[in-house]
């Protein structure tokens, strides 16, 4: 006979050892992403040292954000504001863009009827803009795709 019946937790229904951290999230990483972090030195580190997964992921995201900030084609290639706005507005589903589409962003845009129609409304030559965007380095094209993602995510969340 069991003389020690199971006790209920005394911490307001939260089992001992569990933590309520509303400011933290848990992210499941695909094995290939974990491998890429480990290639940068990431490892399991309960002491929260500089090489734990969280810090390495955070550092990677900070570097990615700085790359995007430094790759704004309005600054790096003197892209006119109207051209920039047209490109960002035309990319209505940026999460679906793969690296291939970003590498060939000008051609991708040119295939969108809304891009060509809006360019005509703004008296922008769509072929010239296509060629100009195609001439940008990948980082500038990535900036445009990310700017579109931020803009359209904000619109979708309203």
N, C-alpha and C positions, 0 to 999 in steps of 0.2 A: 504494500500500500504506500502511496506517495504521501509523505508527511509535509512536503513543501509544495503546496499548490502554486500554480503559476500566478505571479503577481501582476497587477495592472501597473502600467507606467505611472509614476508620480509626477511627471513633468507636463501635466495638462494634455495627455493623450499622445505625446511624442515619445517614442521609445528612446531609452538611454543610448547615447552614441550618435543619434541622428541629429543633423544640424539643419536649421531653417535659415538659409542664406538667400533672401529674395534678390540681392544685388548680384548674384552669380547665376550663370547658366551652365548647363552641361551640353557639350557638343560631341557627337559621335563622329569620328574621322574615318574615312575610308582608308583601307590599308595603304594605298599608294600615297595618300596625303601624309599619313603618319611616317611612311618611309622617307618622304621629302623633308619632313621636319627633323627626323633622325639624322639625315645627311647633313643637316645644319648643326648637329650636335645635341638635339633635343633628347631627353631621356626622362624616365619616371624619377621624380625627385620630390619626395614628401616634405623635404625641408624647404621647398620653394626657392631653390637656388636659381642662378641665371640661366641654366640649361633645361629647366623643367618645360614640359610641353606647353603649358599656358604662357609662359614668358616668351618662348620661341615663336609660338603662334602670334602673340601680340606684337612682337618685334617684326615679324614678317608682314603683318597687316599695316603697321606703322610705315615700314619701308615702301609698301605698295601704295599707300596713301600719298607719301611724299613723291613717289614717281609720278602719280597722276597730277599732283599739284604743279610739279615742274614741267609737265608735258602738255600744258594747256596750249592748243594751237593758236589761240588768240594772242598769246605772248611769244611763242616760239616761231610761229610762221605768219604773224600779223593777219590772222584770219579775221575778216570783217564780222562784226557782231551779227548781222543778218544771215550770213552764211552759217555761222555757228548755231544760231537759233533754229535755222531750217533743218540742219543735220540732227540736232538733238530732238527736235519735235518729230521728225520723220521716223526716228528709231523708236517705235511704239512698243516693241517687245524685246528689249535688250537682253533679258536673261536667256533668250533662245539663241543669241549669237555665240557661235563657236569661234575658236582662234582663226580658223580659215576665213570666216565671214569678216572678222575684224581686219585681218591682213588685206582683204580685198574690199574694204568698206565703201570706197567710192563706187565700185561696180554694184555692190549690194544695194546701196541707196538708189542708184540709177534704175534698178529693176522695180523699185516701189513706185506705183502710179501716183501716190499721194506726194512723194518727193518731187516728181516732175511737175505735177499740177501746182503745188505750192511755190515752186521755184518760178514758174511762169507768172503767177500772181505777184511775186516780189520783183519781177524783172531780173531774175538771176539766171544765168546760162547754166542749165543743169549739167551739160556735158563738160563745161569748163570746171565746174565745182567737183564733178566726179573725178576728173583728171587731177585736180589739185589735191583732193583728199587721198586719192591713190598714191600720190607722191609723198605723203607724210610718212614718217617712221611709225612703226607699230605702236610705240608708246603714245603718240598723239592720237592715233585711231582708238586706242584703248581708252584714253581720256574721254573722247567723244561718246563711246559706248557707255562708260560709267556715268558720265553726266546725264545721259538719257535715262539710265536706270534710276538714278536718284530722282530725277524730275518725274518720271512716270510712276515710281513707287509712291511719291508724295501725293500725286493725283489719285492713285488707286486707293490710298488710305483715307481719303476724305469721305 
